Amino acid sequence: MPLTKVTEGARAILRSIEGGRELRGRLAALGLLPGTELEVIQNSGHGPFVVAVKGSRIVIGRGMASRIAVE
């Protein structure tokens, strides 16, 4: 399921990134790699998407979040 479907406060495991090399590289630089556990901090249905990864908060756009597959 896409990361955008995860509710605030829930945890998920990143399984894959559906995008090109540039998107995968940008997300990898932020610590978003397959197998990483993340927690959704903010998902209001519009605006920025905030996740916590390894003790850091990361803000990504909804378009990017929709390309991240989690379970």
C-alpha positions as CSV (number, residue, x, y, z in Angstrom):
1,M,0.0,0.0,0.0
2,P,1.2,3.6,-0.6
3,L,2.6,5.5,2.4
4,T,-0.2,8.1,1.9
5,K,-2.7,5.5,3.2
6,V,-0.9,5.1,6.6
7,T,-2.6,7.0,9.4
8,E,-0.9,9.4,11.8
9,G,0.9,7.7,14.6
10,A,1.1,4.3,12.8
11,R,4.4,2.6,11.9
12,A,5.2,0.9,8.7
13,I,8.1,-0.8,6.9
14,L,9.3,0.6,3.6
15,R,9.2,-2.1,1.0
16,S,9.9,-0.3,-2.3
17,I,10.0,3.0,-4.1
18,E,8.2,3.2,-7.4
19,G,10.2,5.8,-9.3
20,G,13.3,6.6,-11.2
21,R,16.9,6.7,-10.1
22,E,16.7,10.3,-9.1
23,L,13.7,9.8,-6.8
24,R,15.3,6.7,-5.2
25,G,18.6,8.5,-4.7
26,R,16.9,11.5,-3.1
27,L,14.9,9.4,-0.7
28,A,18.0,7.2,0.1
29,A,19.9,10.3,1.0
30,L,17.1,11.1,3.5
31,G,17.4,7.6,5.0
32,L,14.4,6.1,3.3
33,L,15.7,2.7,2.2
34,P,13.8,-0.6,1.7
35,G,13.5,-2.4,5.1
36,T,13.5,0.9,7.1
37,E,10.8,1.3,9.8
38,L,9.2,4.7,9.8
39,E,6.4,6.4,11.7
40,V,3.9,8.7,10.2
41,I,3.9,12.0,12.1
42,Q,1.6,14.1,9.9
43,N,-0.9,12.9,7.2
44,S,-3.8,15.4,7.1
45,G,-4.8,14.4,3.6
46,H,-3.3,17.6,2.1
47,G,-0.1,19.5,2.5
48,P,3.2,18.1,3.5
49,F,3.7,14.6,4.7
50,V,5.9,14.2,7.8
51,V,7.6,10.9,8.8
52,A,10.1,9.9,11.5
53,V,13.0,7.8,10.4
54,K,15.8,6.7,12.7
55,G,15.2,9.6,15.2
56,S,14.8,12.3,12.5
57,R,11.7,13.9,11.1
58,I,11.5,14.2,7.3
59,V,9.1,16.3,5.3
60,I,8.2,15.0,1.8
61,G,5.6,15.9,-0.7
62,R,2.5,13.9,-1.2
63,G,3.6,12.9,-4.7
64,M,6.8,11.3,-3.3
65,A,4.8,9.7,-0.5
66,S,2.4,8.1,-2.9
67,R,5.4,6.4,-4.7
68,I,6.6,4.8,-1.5
69,A,5.2,1.3,-0.9
70,V,4.9,0.1,2.7
71,E,3.4,-2.7,4.7
